[in-house]
Amino acid sequence: MQQPDLHRYEELARFVTGLVESGTLLPDSKAPSLRQISKQRGVSLSTALQAYRLLEDQGVLEARPKSGFYVARRGTLTLDVPGPSKPPGSATDVSVSRLVLRLLDYAADPDFVPLGCAIPSAELLSAGRLDRYLARAARMKGLEYNVYTPPRGDLALRQEIARRALRWGQALAPDDIAITCGCTEAVTLALKAVAEPGDTIAIESPTYFGLLQVIEALNLKALELPTHPSDGVDLDSLAQALASGGVAACLLSSSFNNPLGCTMPDEKKRELLRLLARHEVPLIEDDIYGEIYFDVERPKPFMALAPDGDILYCNSFSKTLAPGYRVGWIASSRRMRKILENKFAFTLCSPALPQAALAELLSSGGYDSHLRRMRRVFKDNVERTLRAVDRCFPAGTKVTRPAGGFVLWVELPPAVDSGRLFETALAEGICFAPGEVFSASKRYNHCLRVSCGYPWDRRIAEGIQALGALATAAAEAPPD
Ligand SMILES: Cc1ncc(COP(=O)(O)O)c(C=O)c1O
């Protein structure tokens, strides 16, 4: 039946997608020719072409030169997965800020294809309801909210956060939580609570450049640990570093590290916790991607596995709802006094209205269905991007297969300098994150991170294709 709100080409695209999904058209088989399908479905050739172009953008069909359209090869990715990283094994000073600022100049600029910043599009965040709660709170109780809150933050919000955490086995009292300006302030407060300038922090490698920047700003050193793209840091290397006595704290992602996407299985998390407890070294965990899982269950944070451990848990609503609200939180039962002293010293408290709006949204329901939708879209985006990279990037490229989050880590052939590729891609209107910003020791300059935070469309599809062509040209260029 014709759907009134669909164009004819969209209707035809849906029909063909149905054939693929039902298995009538098999992966890698030839799709009906444009002439056949236009005749069968009673549409013009140009409508059929428009439909096939849409299906190509959606990754359902592939156009093969001189041979027509084929059903995309699902389940047969050809590119390998990167191996574990091999950082230097000694602590280093960090200086990534200059490079990161160069990336940030372009990453949020709408004129560039948005593969650079790990931020979901506004459309996906769909924070309209949250905005309405904020407007209502301002209208009804504006005077009440125009105050300094206690440094811990809004009690109703802390209660909602504690209630949600209980679902994945993290038993928190509202007083063990302090509201922060995003996850960034949570990590800053955590590091300030456990380390002094000059101390060494053990981290994943590669890791999110914002964590490196905080380490840099606090005059700490980073010890990059070998990290596997599926199950995280190498425990033998960590054990060695701990035995040498020079590690003040460990800073790891709880799940889906940015950029590798790795998550430790629970048993490995437990082993790491035992190791840290033996050496009395605190763990700072960043769980910002924990809610964006593609399998059936949310991975447990470390804190849920060791409620009595010396753990400082950091998170925010930036990846799921509202990066602009700047609301995050830190949880720790042992270190709260120090955290609050520093919270007060740095920012006094977080703004009251965004906290009130978030508390209202969490208590009124609807956040879970929003998260379910986001997970579906991210999973789909990651899958399509992965297939596009598989099709368009040079032989010898390796790419991760994350089970959550929304970034891919791409290891290019060693001859490609992703810093230079960054400049060439910018000239073509494409932004991605070059590998070097994810390292304290200036490695990964043949790697890059691609963000999948925007719904898949023609612009993204063409951007990845063009980036693949630039990478191929760079891989094939004679050495300087
Ligand atoms: C791992 C990780 N931690 C923290 C942040 C920053 O979070 P927020 O915007 O809440 O400060 C990001 C943002 O990209 C991130 O990827």
The ligand as an SDF file (V2000), in Angstrom:
LIG
                    3D

 16 16  0  0  0  0  0  0  0  0999 V2000
   35.7390    9.3550   27.2840 C   0  0  0  0  0  0  0  0  0  0  0  0
   35.1860   10.7520   27.4550 C   0  0  0  0  0  0  0  0  0  0  0  0
   35.1800   11.3010   28.6600 N   0  0  0  0  0  0  0  0  0  0  0  0
   34.7100   12.5520   28.8410 C   0  0  0  0  0  0  0  0  0  0  0  0
   34.2380   13.3080   27.7830 C   0  0  0  0  0  0  0  0  0  0  0  0
   33.7730   14.7070   28.0230 C   0  0  0  0  0  0  0  0  0  0  0  0
   32.5510   14.6950   28.6910 O   0  0  0  0  0  0  0  0  0  0  0  0
   31.7630   15.9950   29.1120 P   0  0  0  0  0  0  0  0  0  0  0  0
   31.3190   16.6840   27.8510 O   0  0  0  0  0  0  0  0  0  0  0  0
   30.6200   15.4900   29.9130 O   0  0  0  0  0  0  0  0  0  0  0  0
   32.6840   16.8320   29.9060 O   0  0  0  0  0  0  0  0  0  0  0  0
   34.2250   12.7610   26.5000 C   0  0  0  0  0  0  0  0  0  0  0  0
   33.7670   13.5460   25.3380 C   0  0  0  0  0  0  0  0  0  0  0  0
   34.0530   13.2520   24.1950 O   0  0  0  0  0  0  0  0  0  0  0  0
   34.7100   11.4410   26.3360 C   0  0  0  0  0  0  0  0  0  0  0  0
   34.7320   10.8630   25.1260 O   0  0  0  0  0  0  0  0  0  0  0  0
  1  2  1  0
  2  3  1  0
  2 15  2  0
  3  4  2  0
  4  5  1  0
  5  6  1  0
  5 12  2  0
  6  7  1  0
  7  8  1  0
  8  9  2  0
  8 10  1  0
  8 11  1  0
 12 13  1  0
 12 15  1  0
 13 14  2  0
 15 16  1  0
M  END
$$$$
